[in-house]
């Protein structure tokens, strides 16, 4: 019998990938509709994005926007909370909502055949919530419990202390998005109704539908539901009126939040960073994040995890905001090596200004470009990305543009971009200050303030 010769197929480089392009429509009330038709995605993901900025909240009721987002589906003029819950469950519809620095987003998931019913219910919750005091009180208590949990967890406690240190006290960004105890506790049904009437309006809003939908049918359902939402009383919170958060002049320091007996120390280091409109383009910054702290092979973990064994892992991220951005490096280390780990972390971050190799650059290009189709493979991911970008005043062609630019990155561009970021660090450490603060102080990296 003669041997069978098998010819292996040739492996070729993948074709460049682009974000799906939406069909655009303007609803009768002026809202923008974006329809992403994704064959085979039979569960549609809908996002309603409304640009009501956090700075519009009354100072003594910060967190009211979050409570509004949580209670819109707890009863309307047409249905009680129990009736709404039954309608959502019976039709297999999921609805949630949340707020960010830039606005309110309603998440709606339903099978393609139930999209019309889902939009009916979402429009009802947006137009006519009643904000029953019992439900508002329940969500206020839940938020107060969350605040306790946030302060109990080392990572969340570090994040809270960091923004308080980095921004001036007058900046909304220095305080929790969902409010603090002193401002959430007094929130009432009347506060929610007042905020909703002033700021939860269709003006400037966008509705995004992603899934295996018929475009004309989806537009008809949108016009019948959200398009019929009255555009009167537009939000008073416009982009031009939005105050910008300011960095505190004394933020270039180290704050040590004391947790006696802690065997680990949470390290949270950051500085100002770019937004998505950065000069020179956004492409370099996801690549830098990957190379510095995006994987176990990245520079920080190569030292602190693989070489020293001081951490399970530390991660870096660029966090674009509407008017500015942040760069953050965070993770936990063994308590007994707090000072050494902190010093090594800053050495890695500052040493990166010397540049990146061609091999590193190509690894970042490959990771970002070749994983993009997987990251945006579902209707949910497409809708989420579209919603994030709309809140930032951008469309999803931004994704395709920056991915194309990623392929053109060079070590020189990465070095230049990183040099524009590295500067004065704001640091928060959460751990045993009595045991480790003196060693951190001895590094000479800045003033150390202990918070008990």
Secondary structure, 3 states (H helix, E strand, C coil): CCCCCCCCCCCCCCCCCCCCCCEEEECCCCCEEEEEECCCCCEEEEEEEECCCHHHCCHHHCCHHHHHHHHCCCEECCCEHHHHHHHHHHCCCEEEEEEECCEEEEEEEEEHHHHHHHHHHHHHHHHCECCCHHHHHHHHHHHHHHHHHHHHCHHHHHHHHHHHHHECCCCHHHCCCCCCHHHHCCCCHHHHHHHHHHHCCCCCCEEEEEECCCHHHHHHHHHHCHHHCCCCCCCCCCHHHCCCCCECCCCCCEEEEECCCCCEEEEEEEEEECCCCCCCCCHHHHHHHHHHHCCCCCHHHHHHHHHCCCEEEEEEEEEECCCCEEEEEEEEEEHHHHHHHHHHHHHHHHHHHHCCCHHHHHHHHHHHHHHHHHHCCCHHHHHHHHHHHHHCCCCCHHHHHHHHHHCCCCHHHHHHHHHCCCCCCEEEEEECHHHHHHHHHHCCCCCEEEEC
